[in-house]
């Protein structure tokens, strides 16, 4: 057998559950290697100043009712301004279960060195909303998820660069 590699495969029945565990173990091992390769905080350098300027967004989701028939679907778009110091404001136009609303809001935000943070604001209808945000280093874009009970929504925002 010069220059050849030979493999022999045992032909024994494999228990499906054992096979599933083997695949899961392999996947976890590979994931562990990827995590070890890239430190969790490699290069993170975010602060309040990371989010600064005007951002455009589109968002949709569901506000859960006390029964499935009471769920309210919504879609909205808007523009937000972050001041780089922990303050923010915005305007929006939305369709809330068939009702069109336009309004404004203002609030505060936090940002940790690992580029995660929170946003809390009150709209012109006096409703308060809470979000977790995750920014790209430099703040050119971020994603968010609403953390209020009975709300299922997330979206993406991108900094608007003046022409």
For each residue, the residues with C-beta under 8 A, 3 or more apart:
1: 4 6
2:
3:
4: 1
5:
6: 1
7:
8:
9:
10:
11:
12:
13:
14: 18 19
15: 18 19
16: 19 20
17: 20 21
18: 14 15 21 22
19: 14 15 16 22 23
20: 16 17 23 24
21: 17 18 24 25
22: 18 19 25 26
23: 19 20 26 27
24: 20 21 27 28
25: 21 22 28 29
26: 22 23 29 30
27: 23 24 30 31
28: 24 25 31 32
29: 25 26 32 33
30: 26 27 33 34
31: 27 28 34 35
32: 28 29 35 36
33: 29 30 36 37
34: 30 31 37 38
35: 31 32 38 40
36: 32 33
37: 33 34
38: 34 35 42
39: 42
40: 35 114
41: 44 113 114
42: 38 39
43: 137
44: 41 113 114 115 137
45: 113 137
46: 50 111 112 113 114 115 117 135 137 139
47: 50 111 113
48: 51 84 85 86 109 110 111
49: 52 84 85 139
50: 46 47 111 115 135 137 138 139
51: 48 55 82 84 88 109 111 117 133 135 139 142
52: 49 82 83 84 139
53: 81 82 84 139 159 160
54: 79 80 81 159 160
55: 51 79 80 81 82 142 157 158 159 160
56: 77 78 79 157 158 160
57: 77 78 79 80 155 156 157 158
58: 75 76 77 155 156
59: 75 76 77 78 153 154 155
60: 73 74 75 76 153 155
61: 73 74 146 151 152 153 154
62: 71 72 73 74 151 152 153
63: 71 72 74 150 151 152
64: 70 71 150 151 152
65: 68 69 70 71 72
66: 70
67: 70
68: 65 71
69: 65
70: 64 65 66 67
71: 62 63 64 65 68
72: 62 63 65 96 97
73: 60 61 62 97
74: 60 61 62 63 94 95 96 97 153
75: 58 59 60 94 95
76: 58 59 60 92 93 94 95 96
77: 56 57 58 59 92 93 94
78: 56 57 59 90 91 92 93 94
79: 54 55 56 57 90 91 160
80: 54 55 57 88 89 90 157
81: 53 54 55 88 89 90
82: 51 52 53 55 87 88 109
83: 52 86 87 88
84: 48 49 51 52 53
85: 48 49
86: 48 83 108 109 110
87: 82 83 106 107 108 109
88: 51 80 81 82 83 106 107 108 109 119 121
89: 80 81 104 105 106 107 121
90: 78 79 80 81 104 105 106 121
91: 78 79 102 103 104 105
92: 76 77 78 101 102 103 104 105
93: 76 77 78 100 101 102
94: 74 75 76 77 78 100 101 102
95: 74 75 76 98 99 100
96: 72 74 76 99 100 101
97: 72 73 74
98: 95
99: 95 96
100: 93 94 95 96
101: 92 93 94 96
102: 91 92 93 94
103: 91 92 123 124 125
104: 89 90 91 92 123 124
105: 89 90 91 92 121 122 123 124 129
106: 87 88 89 90 121 122
107: 87 88 89 119 120 121 122
108: 86 87 88 119 120 121
109: 48 51 82 86 87 88 117 118 119 120 133
110: 48 86 117 118
111: 46 47 48 50 51 115 116 117 133 135
112: 46 115 116 117
113: 41 44 45 46 47
114: 40 41 44 46
115: 44 46 50 111 112 134 135 136 137
116: 111 112 132 133 134 135
117: 46 51 109 110 111 112 132 133 134 135
118: 109 110 130 131 132 133
119: 88 107 108 109 130 131 133 144
120: 107 108 109 128 129 130 131
121: 88 89 90 105 106 107 108 128 129
122: 105 106 107 126 127 128 129
123: 103 104 105 126 127 129
124: 103 104 105
125: 103
126: 122 123
127: 122 123
128: 120 121 122
129: 105 120 121 122 123 146 148
130: 118 119 120 146 147 148
131: 118 119 120 144 145 146 147
132: 116 117 118 144 145 147
133: 51 109 111 116 117 118 119 142 143 144
134: 115 116 117 142 143 144
135: 46 50 51 111 115 116 117 139 141 142
136: 115 139 140 141 142
137: 43 44 45 46 50 115
138: 50
139: 46 49 50 51 52 53 135 136 142 159
140: 136 158 159
141: 135 136 156 157 158 159
142: 51 55 133 134 135 136 139 156 157
143: 133 134 154 155 156 157
144: 119 131 132 133 134 154 155 157
145: 131 132 153 154
146: 61 129 130 131 151 152 153 154
147: 130 131 132
148: 129 130 151
149:
150: 63 64
151: 61 62 63 64 146 148
152: 61 62 63 64 146
153: 59 60 61 62 74 145 146
154: 59 61 143 144 145 146
155: 57 58 59 60 143 144
156: 57 58 141 142 143
157: 55 56 57 80 141 142 143 144
158: 55 56 57 140 141
159: 53 54 55 139 140 141
160: 53 54 55 56 79
161:
162:
163:
